[in-house]
Amino acid sequence: MQLDQLLANAAQQQDIIVPETWGQGRALFGGLVAGLMVAHAEQLVNDSAKVLRSAFVSFIGPVAPGTASLKAQVLRTGKSVTSIQVQLLQEGQVQSVLVASFGTGRESMIDLPGSHAAPVFKAPEHCQPLPFIPGMTPEFFQHFDALWAEGQMPFTGSKQPDFGGWMRLKPTEQVANINLPHLFVLGDMWPPAVLPMYNRVAPASSLSWNLELIQLPAQASGDSWWQYQVKTEFAGDGYAYTQAKIWDAQGRLVALSRQTVTVFI
């Protein structure tokens, strides 16, 4: 099943089926879980002027490929902001929760563009790809192109974490345009920032994810390239805390991303 069909099903239905090709070890790829919940939440906003400003995702338990249910609730609708909660359940158990805030733009005397210039990466055709290797890389990775532009690859025993590169959905996914749920799918496709420090293959997984949308470029094509750069702010006691930025191919800041990652080595 193609990604657009999965997202369309999540937008229109409470009960959905997700194929094993979107797996990540014993669980479903977290970016897709978030994208499905966001697609479901969007249908409850009922105001085109309200766009996503911030979303928090808690990955409570592993979501298995197969059947899942989406349960949504509008927590509050105000003049400017609508807040929506979506739960993803399997066998009656809550496995993931999304709380998303959609808000209108307002006039303000505060206008701080910030210093978030896009990194100067080599062009995609000159970067090293991170290939999909069956049995070694997660199943979901077959749906993406990832090009390493800075930092070390995972499991190389690097003394430093963190990296950056280009990403996109594979053209074979036949996605016409990148919409909000696609951005969540893309934004979680990279491995945790500390994996370059691993000296052997071992797991790490997201515990929670907060994504703040700065702007979603209009009519970004499905095979567009996006820049990604992640920094580790702290790691210890089996957890890592990271912050990432996402830019479009023209260097415009699109989103800020923060994750808490569980580390198993």
C-alpha positions in Angstrom: 0.0 0.0 0.0 1.4 3.4 -1.0 2.0 6.1 1.6 -0.7 8.5 0.3 -3.3 5.7 0.6 -2.2 4.9 4.2 -2.5 8.6 5.1 -5.8 9.0 3.3 -7.2 5.9 5.2 -6.1 7.4 8.5 -7.8 10.7 7.7 -11.1 9.1 6.8 -11.3 6.0 9.1 -10.9 5.0 12.7 -9.7 1.5 11.9 -6.6 1.2 9.7 -4.1 -1.5 8.5 -0.4 -0.8 8.2 1.8 -3.2 6.2 5.1 -4.8 7.5 7.1 -2.8 5.0 6.8 0.1 7.4 8.3 -1.8 10.3 11.3 -1.0 12.5 12.4 -4.0 14.4 9.5 -5.3 16.4 7.6 -2.1 16.1 6.1 0.2 13.4 8.2 3.2 12.3 7.5 6.1 14.6 7.3 8.7 11.9 4.5 6.9 10.2 2.7 6.4 13.5 2.9 10.2 14.0 1.9 10.9 10.4 -1.2 8.7 10.7 -2.3 10.5 13.9 -1.8 13.9 12.4 -3.7 13.0 9.3 -6.6 11.9 11.6 -6.4 15.1 13.7 -6.5 17.4 10.7 -10.0 16.4 9.8 -11.3 17.7 13.2 -10.0 21.3 12.8 -12.7 22.6 10.6 -11.0 25.9 10.0 -8.6 26.4 7.1 -7.0 29.4 8.8 -5.7 27.2 11.6 -2.5 25.5 10.8 -0.4 23.2 12.9 1.9 25.2 15.3 3.1 22.4 17.6 2.6 18.7 18.1 3.7 16.4 20.9 3.9 12.6 20.3 4.4 10.1 23.1 5.5 6.6 21.9 4.0 4.6 24.8 4.4 1.1 23.5 5.5 -0.7 20.3 2.9 -0.4 17.5 2.9 -3.7 15.6 2.2 -3.8 11.8 -1.3 -4.8 11.1 -4.6 -3.4 12.4 -4.8 -0.3 14.6 -7.5 2.1 15.8 -7.4 5.9 16.0 -9.5 7.7 18.7 -9.6 11.5 18.5 -10.9 14.2 20.8 -11.1 17.9 20.4 -9.7 19.1 23.8 -10.5 22.8 23.2 -11.5 25.1 20.4 -10.7 28.8 21.0 -10.8 31.8 18.8 -7.2 31.3 17.8 -6.2 27.8 18.7 -7.8 24.3 18.5 -6.1 21.5 20.4 -6.7 17.9 19.5 -5.7 14.6 21.0 -5.4 11.4 19.0 -4.7 8.0 20.5 -3.5 5.0 18.5 -4.7 1.7 20.0 -4.1 -2.0 19.4 -6.0 -4.7 21.2 -7.5 -2.1 23.4 -4.2 -0.7 24.6 -3.0 2.9 24.0 0.3 2.6 22.1 0.9 6.2 21.0 -0.7 9.6 21.8 -0.6 12.9 19.8 -1.5 16.3 21.2 -1.6 18.8 18.3 -2.3 22.6 18.4 -3.6 24.3 15.3 -3.6 28.1 15.4 -4.4 31.1 13.2 -1.8 33.7 12.4 -2.2 37.0 14.3 -0.7 40.5 14.0 2.1 41.1 16.5 4.7 43.6 17.3 7.1 40.7 17.9 8.9 39.5 14.8 12.2 37.7 15.4 13.3 35.6 12.4 16.1 33.9 14.4 19.4 32.7 13.3 18.4 29.4 11.6 20.2 29.6 8.3 20.4 26.3 6.4 23.7 24.5 6.6 25.9 24.6 3.5 25.8 20.9 2.4 27.2 19.5 -0.7 24.7 19.0 -3.5 22.7 15.7 -3.1 24.5 14.1 -6.1 27.8 14.6 -4.2 26.7 13.1 -0.9 27.1 9.6 0.4 23.8 7.6 0.4 22.7 5.6 3.4 21.4 2.5 1.6 18.6 0.2 2.5 20.1 -3.2 3.3 17.5 -5.9 4.0 18.1 -7.5 7.4 20.4 -4.7 8.5 18.6 -1.4 8.1 14.9 -1.1 9.3 12.2 -2.2 6.8 10.7 1.3 6.6 14.0 2.7 5.2 13.2 1.3 1.8 10.7 4.2 1.3 13.3 6.9 1.7 16.5 8.4 0.2 18.9 9.6 2.8 22.2 11.3 1.8 24.9 11.9 4.5 26.4 15.4 4.3 28.2 15.8 7.7 29.1 13.7 10.7 29.7 10.0 10.9 27.5 7.1 9.9 25.8 5.0 12.6 27.7 2.3 14.4 31.1 3.6 13.5 32.4 4.2 17.0 32.7 8.0 16.5 33.8 10.1 19.4 31.1 12.6 18.6 27.3 12.3 17.9 25.2 14.3 15.5 25.0 14.6 11.7 23.2 16.2 8.8 22.1 15.4 5.3 19.5 15.5 2.6 16.3 13.4 2.7 13.3 12.7 0.6 10.6 10.1 -0.1 11.6 7.8 -2.9 10.1 8.8 -6.2 8.7 5.2 -6.4 6.3 6.2 -3.6 4.5 8.4 -6.2 3.6 11.1 -3.6 2.2 14.1 -5.5 2.8 16.8 -2.9 4.3 17.0 0.6 1.5 17.8 3.0 1.6 18.0 6.8 1.5 14.3 7.6 4.2 13.6 5.0 6.5 16.0 6.9 6.1 14.0 10.1 7.0 10.8 8.2 10.1 12.5 6.8 11.1 14.2 10.0 11.6 10.9 11.9 13.3 8.9 9.3 16.9 9.6 10.5 18.5 7.3 13.1 19.0 8.8 16.6 21.7 11.4 16.8 23.9 9.3 19.1 24.1 6.2 16.9 27.4 7.3 15.3 29.0 6.7 18.8 27.9 3.1 18.9 30.7 0.7 18.2 28.4 -2.1 17.2 24.8 -2.5 16.0 22.4 -2.0 18.8 18.9 -0.4 19.2 17.8 3.0 20.2 14.3 4.4 20.0 12.3 7.6 20.4 10.4 7.9 23.7 8.8 11.3 22.8 8.8 13.8 20.0 7.9 17.4 19.8 7.7 19.1 16.3 7.1 22.8 15.9 6.0 23.8 12.4 7.5 27.1 11.2 6.1 27.0 7.7 5.1 24.2 5.3 6.0 25.4 1.8 3.0 25.4 -0.6 3.0 22.7 -3.3 6.3 21.0 -2.4 6.6 18.1 -4.8 6.6 14.5 -3.4 10.2 13.9 -4.4 11.6 17.2 -3.1 14.8 17.2 -1.2 14.9 18.5 2.4 17.8 19.3 4.6 18.1 17.9 8.1 20.6 18.6 10.9 20.5 17.2 14.5 22.5 18.1 17.6 22.6 16.2 20.9 22.1 18.4 23.9 22.6 15.8 26.7 23.0 12.1 27.0 23.1 10.0 30.2 21.4 7.3 32.2 20.3 5.5 29.1 18.6 8.6 27.5 19.6 11.2 24.9 18.0 14.6 24.3 18.3 16.0 20.8 17.2 18.9 18.8 17.0 19.0 15.0 16.0 21.5 12.3 14.4 20.9 8.9 14.8 23.1 5.9 13.4 22.9 2.4 15.6 22.7 -0.7 15.6 26.5 -0.9 17.0 26.9 2.6 13.8 28.0 4.3 13.4 26.8 7.9 10.4 24.5 8.0 10.3 22.9 11.4 12.0 22.5 14.8 12.2 19.0 16.2 13.0 17.8 19.7 13.2 14.1 20.8 13.9 12.1 23.9 15.6 8.9 22.9 16.1 5.7 24.9 19.6 4.3 24.5 20.2 0.6 24.9 24.0 0.4 25.0 
